[in-house]
Amino acid sequence: MKGSNIRGRVTEKTFYRFIIEVVEEYGGSGVSEIRFNSEPDIVFDFLDIKWLMPVKIGEDNKTIKDNFISYCRHRRESGINSGILLFLPKEARSISPEDETLRRFIRRKKVTALIDTELLQDGIRDTLPEIFEFIIEEMQKKTIKPYPLGLIINLLRQHIEDMMKEITLTESDILRIITNLDLFLGIGAEELLEKKKEESIRFLSSYIILSQLLFLRFYSEAHPEIMQGFTKPTKEQLRKIFERIKDINYRPIYEIDILDSIPEEYVSSAFELIQGLRIERQIYEIPGRLFHELMPKKIRKMLAAFYTRPQAAEILANLVIEKPNDIVFDPACGSGTILTSLYRRKRELFDGERNPHRQFCEEEIFGCDIMPFAVHLSGANLASLDVSETIDRTQIILGDSLKLSLGKALIPGIASIFLPTEEMAYKRTGEEYIVKPKEVDVIAMNPPFTKVERGIHKYIDMTRFKKNCGGEVGLWGHFIILAHEFLKERGLLGAILPINFLRGRESNKVREFIFSNYSPLFILKPTFNYGFTEWTEYRDIILVARKGKKKNYDVKFCLIRKDISKLSKEEIRDITEAIKVGKQHKFLDMRSFSCDEIKQHFCNLMWFCGISNFEHRDILIAFLEKFNLKKFPNGYFKEGFRPVPKGVSSFLFITRDNIR
């Protein structure tokens, strides 16, 4: 009753009266309750709009995601198209159920709110009065504001994790996703227990379904006629829509059909979540990022071989794309992160009036990967970058890249080249066309770092390039020689490589090959991160080199002095421009060294960049010169020495000065 204290257990409904007080103070009217699936929501008029306001206790991602999906269904069935979803902190359940205590809690305690209107979508955490102040201020601007990308990613990741628990896969399902389980595990970044192997494949399956629904949302926003007759997101209706899109020749995206592996409720919920988030408003940000962002932490290391950190891909693209019509190729395209970054950079440089999307996807961007799921992801990511322009084909090939050769006719998309017998591919109109890998202007790649000791030769023939790269180097060395065959003279090679490219016996032949056939321009090393490839077990660098040997040249060694994952687009653009023109930047430490200096330390190029800044290098070199040491005597430092039985007290630790 109004004005009386409430007895018993505190629930969401306990707070309704005090929430309504705030609503009315800010001009809300016509306040009432409406039930959906037996759960009451508050309904009110505010700013000439009718609003739904579901209230839940709990601010964790699962609570927010599940109730956002429920809200989306209620919104559709009620016809009320705006809402404020309130999530109270967990402590709400344990407060004293007295009027003043409850009123004070609602007015002073910060809560999470998801705001959903035609123009304004946002997620904020503040007191309820401040939330209403925020809504009034933002609604006056009358500009479109999408949900923050971080919120979208958190909710989609939660749904992926929920789906992973329910998915059931047959052996044939697994083979549609990965070519060969042993090969998949061999390329992967670590040896795994059986449980992690299963979780990795469950993630890939869940992500494939999600990416198919994402592309459907992107495409249907530009081509609403594709949804004709669609009434409810059942698997039966979704499969019909998928078939329609396949007929337009987006076959690589929908060829892998595992709808039956996931319970109906989870597929339907994924559709509702994507629709409700209006994810198309972030269409230019999402392709190439989601695979990396949505991956559960416990399997990230396993799948590190199949994706590149998005910021690293942007750095690479900014350094290697010189013209908007550059023809590019990634022979280990994985999830398509590098390809989408190359596309974006080409688009930034394009100044024509016509739409270049078809030209880019059908003629100028090539990719290859040995895993079906990678071909699916790359094709979906590229096609999603501009769904207003329907493309006839993509140039993403399923097969063993190390078997590729110039001029061999191949079938793009889901078409194996292990035993190539077909030379013709077909447009959606039925016309024949031939795809022949050709010389390109740019090779950009993050090849698998898999070591020979992992037994990868049992699944991939590593004899073709052995003469040039040696028998000890991992797969990445073979991809370097492959790239050489496809790159035009004066073309640019950009590659993320393990740091042992710079030193040691096993990589010596590859190092010699690069410095004999190329003019290396830049070598980048991160100083705040283990590498450009996140969660891998190897440190790495970026190498950019121009094909063709010059007699005299300088190599710029560049140290990135900020956490790669926190670099903004503007900072990446400024850093890469500074590298190209030789200008210092606050997040960059850079020095140039002549080819003569390189030759003197060719067996260990870490001499030039094995530090966190060049000031430290100067100190170390001065130390060596002071004692007339050109190098430390063999055995002077012990690596990997175990501090037993004496313990660490007799060890000398040399660390960074983090105080300054």
N, C-alpha and C positions, 0 to 999 in steps of 0.2 A: 504494500500500500504506500501511496505517496506520503512522504514526510515521516515514515516510520523506519526504524532500523531493520535490517534484513537478517533473518536467522538462517542457520544451516551453512552448507558448503558453498563457497564462492565459485560461481561459474561465469561464463561470458555474459549470460543474461542478467547477472547481478549488476553489471555495469551499465546496462542500457539506459536507465533513467538518467544517469549522470553524463553519459555521452550525449543524450538528446538535449540536455540542458545547454551544452556547449554548441550543439548544432543550431539551436534556436537563438542563442546569443549572437551568432554570426549571420542571422537572417534566414536560417532554414525554416521551412514551414511544411504543413501537411504531413507531419511525422507519423509514421505508422510502422507496423511489422508485417512482413510477408514471409510465408514459409516455403522452403524448397528442400525436398528430401527430408522433411520433418525438422529442418534447421531454420530458426527464424532469422531473418535479416531486417535491418532497419531500412526504411524507405523514406525519402524526404525530397522536397523541392529546394533548390539552392542555385542562385545565379541563373534563374530561368531554365534550369535543367533538373530533370528527375534523376535521383541518385540511389544506388544500392549501397548499403554499408554492412558487409559481413564483419563479424568480430570474432577473433580467435585468441586464445591464450597460448603463447609460444611464438618465438621469433626465429626458430631454426629453419633451414632451407626446406626441409621436407614439409613442415607445417605450412610454410608460405606457398610452396609449389602445389601441394594437394588442394589447398583452399582457393588458390588462384584458378585452378582448373574447375573446381566446383562453382566458383563465381562466374566463370565464362559460360558454363552451361545454364546457370540461373539467368544470366544476362540475356542469352539467346531465347530462352523460353518465356521470360517475362517481358521482353521487348524494351527493357530499361537499359540504355546503352552507356551509362556512365556509372562509376563507382569509386568508393574509397574503401579499400580493404584495410582493416585495423588489426594489428597483431600486438597484443599486450605482452609484456615480459612475464616469464614464468612465475615470478614472485607474486603476481596478481592472485594466484590461488591461495596463498598463505596469509594474506592480510586480514585484518579484523573486519568483519562484515557490518561495519557501522557507517551511517550515512556520510559523516564528515570525513572519515578515513577513505572511503571509496571516492568521494568527490575530490578530495585532495590528490589522490592517486591519479585520477583521470586528468586532472588539470596540470599537475606538476611533473608527473613521471613521463620520461621519453618513451614513445611507442613507435613501432614501425608501421608505415602506411604506404600502400601501393595506390597510386592515383591513376584512374583510367577514364579518359574522355576522348572525344574525337581528335582533339588537337594535342592535349597535354597528357603525357604518360610519364610517370616518374616514381621513384621509390625513395622515401626520405625517412629519417628517424628524428623525431622531435616531440615536444608536448602537443597535445591535441589542439589547444588554441593556436599555437604557432603553425601547425599544419594547415588550419583554415586560413590563417593570414597568408601563407605561402600560396595556397590555391587561388585566393582572390587576386594576388599580385600577378601570378603567372597567367591566369585566364584573361586578364586585361591585355596581355601582349598579343593574343590571337595568332600565335605562331606555333608551328608543329614542333613538339619536343618529344622524341622517342624515349622509351625506357633506356636507362644506362646499359651499356654493353656488359658491364660487370654483373648486373642483376640478371640479364638475359642468360649469361653463361652459367651463373650459379643455379638457376632454376632448371635449365636444360641438363646440366651435369647431374643434378639430383635425380632427374627423371631417367637418365641413362643408367645410373646406379640402381634405381628401382627396377628397371627393365631387365638388367643383367641377372637379377636374382630369379627371374621367372622364365627366362628364355630356355627353350629345349632345342638342341641341335642334333640332327642326324649326321652320319658321316658324309652323305652327299651334300648336305648344307655346308659343312666345313670346307669341302673341296670347291664349292662355288665361291667361297670367300677367299681361301688361300689355295695356291696351286698344289702345295705339298706340305704337310704338317712338319716333317723333318726339315725341309728347306726353310720354312717360316721360322722355325726355332733356331736354325743354323745362322740365319741372317740377323736374328734378334740380338739384343745387346748383352744378354746374360743367360747363364744356365738357369733353368727354372724347375721348380717343383711342379708336379702334375696339376696342382690346384691353380697355380698362376698361369699355366698354359691354357687351362680351360677358361679362366677369367679373361685372358687376353682375347680369345676368340669370341667370348660372350660380348665383350665391349665392342669389337669390330662389327658383330652382327647388329647390336643395338644401334650403333652409330650409323650403319648403312640405312636402317629403317628411318632414323631421324633425318638423315641427309636427303632421302627420297621425299619425305614430307616437307622439308625445308624448300627443296627445289619446286615442289608442287605449289607451295605458298608464293614463292617468287614469281613463278610462271603464271599462275592464275590471276595474280594482281595485274599483270600486263595483258593477259589473254583470258578474261573471265569466261569466255565461251567454253573453255575446256571443262568447266564445272557444271555444264548443263545437265540437269537431271539428278545432280548430287543432293541428297537430303540429310544424310547422317554419316559420320565417319566410321562406318563398319569396314571390316577387312574386305568384304565382298564389293562394296562401293568404291573403296580406295583402289582395289586391284583394277577395276574397270577404268578409272581415271588414269592410273599408271599405264595401262595398255594404250590409251589414247595418246599419251605423251610419247610413248615408245614409237608409235606410228609416225610421229613427227621427226623421228630419228634422234631421240635422246636415249637410244638403246643402252649405251654404257652406264647410264645412271640407274635404269630400271631392270637391266638384264638379270641382276642378282635378286631373285624373289625369295625372301625368307619371311614373308608376312605370317605364314602358318606357324612359325617357330615362336611367336610372341602372343600371349593371351590378348584377346580382343580389347579388354579394358585398357591395357597399356598402350596399344596402338591408338585407340580412340583418344586417350588422355594426351598422348604426344601431339596429335592433331590439334586438340583444343588448346594446348599450351602454346604451340607455335602461332595459331590464329590469334589468340588473345594477346600475345606479346607484340603482335604486328611487326614481326621480325623483318619484314621487307624494308622498314624504315632504316635498318642498319645494313642494307644489302651490300654496300661497298666495303663494309668493315669485316663482315663475317666470313666470306669465302677465303679459305686458306688458313683461318685461325681456329675454327671450332674443334677440329680433330685434336689439336694440341691442347686447347683449353678444357675440353670436356673429359679428357682421359683421367680416370681415377689414379691417385698417386701410387697405389701399390703395384700398378702394372706399367708405369711410365718408363722405367728403365728397360723393361723388356721390349717395348715398342719404339724406343728411341731411334732405331734404324730407319723408321718409316716416316719421320717428320723432321722439320727444321723449325727452330724458334722463329716466329714471324718477324721479329725485329732484325734477326740475322739475314733473313731472306730479303728484307727491304734494303739493308746495307749492300748486299750483293747486287741487287737489281740496280741500285743507284750508281754503282761503280762500273757495271758492264754494259748497260744500255746507253748507246750514244745517239741513236736515231730512232724515230717512231716506227720505221719500217724494218728494223733489225729482225732477221730471222733467227729464232732462238730454239735451243734444244736442251732438255734436261733428261739424260739417259737413266736417271734413278729418281723418278719424279715423286715417288711416295704419295703423300696426301695432297700434293699439288701446291704446297705453300710457296715454293720458289717460282713456279709457273705463274701463279696469280700475282706475285710481286713483280715479275717481269712484265706481265700484262698491264698492271697499274702504271709502271714507269713508262711504258710505251704510250699509254693513253695520256699521261701528263705531257709528253713531248709532242703529241699529235695536235696539229693546229688546223686541220681540215674541217670543212663544214659537215661532211657526211659522217655517218656512224661507222667507226672502224672495227666494230665487234666481229663481224663476219670475216673480215680480212685477217684479223689477228688469229681467230680460232681455227679457221679453215686453211690458212696459207702460211702463217708466220710463227706459230707456236707449236712445237713438237715435244712429246714426252714419251717415255717408255718405262714400264715397270714389270716385274716378274709376278706380282701379286694381283689377282683380280680386284681385291678391295681397293688397292691403290689406283688402279685405272678408273674404277667407279668414282673415287673421291676426286681425283684430278679432273675428270670430265665434268662432274657436277659443279666443282668450284669454278672452273673456267666459264661454263655455260651460265652460271648464276650471276656473273659480273655484269651482264646486261641482257635480261630476259625479254626486253622489248624487241630485240632483233632475233628472229628465229634462224638458227644455223643449220646447215644441212649435214655437217660432219665435224668431228674433232680429229686431231692428229695425235691422239694418245693411244699407244700400242701396248698390248699385253704380250710380254715375251721376255726372253733372256737378252738383255742389252748387249752382252758381250758376243752375241752372234750376229748383231747388226752389221751391215756393210752398205756402202754407198750404192744406190741404184737398185737394191733388191726390193721388189714390189711387196708391199705389206698391206694388211687390212687393219684399219684403225679401230679402236674400241675393243670390245670383247672378242678378240681374235688372236689365238695363240700363234706364235711364230717358231715354236720349238721344231715343228716339221712343216715348214711353209710349202703348201701345195697350191693354194689359191693365189692368183696374181691380181684378181679384180676385187674391188669393193663396190658398194652400191649406195647411191644417194637414196633419199626417201622416195624420189620419183621413179626409182628403178633404173636410172641411168648408171652405166658402169663408169668407174674412175679408178685410176691407179695411184697408189700412194708409194712414192719412192723417197726414202730418206736421202737428203741431199746435203751439200756443204752449207753450213750456216755461219752467220755473223758472230753468234755468241753461244758458247756452251756455259751454262750455269748449273751447278749440281752440288749435292751433298751425298756423295756415294757411300755405300755401306763400308764401315771400317772393319768388318769381320776379318779376324786373323786366320791365317792358314791353319793354325793349330786346332781351330774349331771344327776342322774336317769339312769345310765348305766345298772343297773340290769334289766331294762325293755327289753333289747336286748341281754344281756349275762347272763347266769346262774352263779351266784356267791355264790352258796350254797356248792359246792363240797369241797372247801378248807376253808370254814368259820371257822371250828373248830380250825384250826391251825393258821389262820391269823387274825381272828376276823371279826366283821361286820362293822367296821368303816374305815378300810384301803381301799385305792383305788385299781384299777386293778393290779397295780404293785406288791402288796403283794401276790395276788393270783398266779401270775406268778412265784414268788419265790418258793412257795410250789410245783407248777407244775414242776419246774426245778429240784427240789429235787428227784422227782420220776424217772426222766430220767438220772440222773447223777450217774456214777459209784462211788463206794467207792474210795476215794482218788482223784476223779476227781475235776476239777477246775470250779468254778462258777465265772463268770465275768459279772457284771451288772451295768448299769447306772441307779441310783435310785434317787428319790427325797430326798433332804437333810433331810426331816423330818423322814427318816429311822433312823437317829441318835438320835432322841429325841421325846418326847411326848407320850401321851396315845394311840392315834389311831394306831401307828406303833409298840407299845410295844410287841405285840405277835409275830410279824414278827422278830423283833430284838432278842427276846428270842429264837425263832426257829433257827435263824442263829447261834447264839452263843452257842446253845445247841447241834447242829448237825454238826457244821463246825468249822474249825480253820481259822478265818479271817486273811488274810495275809496283805492286803494293803487296805487303804481307801484314795482315792485321791480327793482333792478339788481344783478347780481353784481359783485363787485370782485376776486375771485380767478380768475374764469373769463371767457372771451371772451363767453359767453352761456349761456342756459338750454338752447339747442339746441346739442348738441355737434357739432363739426366742420363747422359751416356757415360760409359766408364773410361773414356779417353778424353784428354785435353785436345783442343783443336785450334786451328787458325783459319783465316780466309786468305787464299792466294788469288791474285789477279795478274794475269800475264798476257802479253800480246804475241800471237804466233809470228815467228820470224825473228831471227837472231840479229841484233845490232852489235857492232864491235865495242862500243863504249856506251854504257847506260848506268843509271843509278836506280837502286831499289829503295823504295820508301818503306821503312818498318814503322808501323803505326800501333800504338797502344791505346785501346779504348778505356777511358778512365771514368766510366759510369756503369752501373748495373745495366746490362743489355736489355733485360726485361722491362726496365723503367724508362727506356729512351722513347721520347715522343717522335711522331712523324717529322716534325719541324727540326728536332735535334738530329735525327738521322740524316735529313737532307743537308743540314748545315755541316755536319761532320764529314759526310762524303764529298761535299763540294770543297771543303778545306783540304781533304786528302788529295783531290785531283789537282788543285792549284798550288799545293805546298804551303798552305797557310795554317798556323797553329789555331787551336780551338780549346776552350776550357775543359772539354771532355776528351781531349786528344793530345797525346804526346807523340811526336813524329821526328824521325831522323832519316836522312838519305845516306846511303853508302854506295860507293862505286863498285863496279864489277871486279876491279882489282882487289879491293878489300874483301869482297865476297869470296874470291878464289883462295885467299889466304886462310880462310876459316871454313872451307867448303864442307868438311866432314862434320862440322857442328855449327850451323847457322844460328843456334841459340845464343852464340856470342853477341849477336846484335840485338836480341829481344828477350833474353831470358831474365828479365827484370820487370818491376812494376812501374818504373819510370826511368828516363834516361839519365837523370841526375844520379840515381843509384849506380847506374852503369859506369858513369864517370868516376865515382868514388872507388868502385872495385878495380877499374883499370889503373887508376892512380896508385892503388895499393900494390898491384902486381908490378908496376913499373918501379915503384920505390924500392922493392926488394929484388929487382931485376928478374922477375918471374914472368916469362912469356906464357907459361901455363903451369898449373899445379902439377907436381910430380904424380905419376901413376900410383894409385892406392892411397893418396893423401886423404881423400874423403871416403868414408865407408857408407855405402847406400844400403838401406834396409837392415842395418845391424840391430839385432835384438838386445835391449838393455837388461840382459840377465846374465849372471845372478846379481850384478852390482846395482841394478836399478838406474834410473835416469839422472841421478845426482852427478855422475861423471860425464854427462853429455853437455855439449855446447849447442844451444839453440840460436839460430840466426833468424830473426823475425822482422816483419815490417814495422816501421814507426807509425802507428795509427793515432798517435796523440795529436800530431799537427793537423 
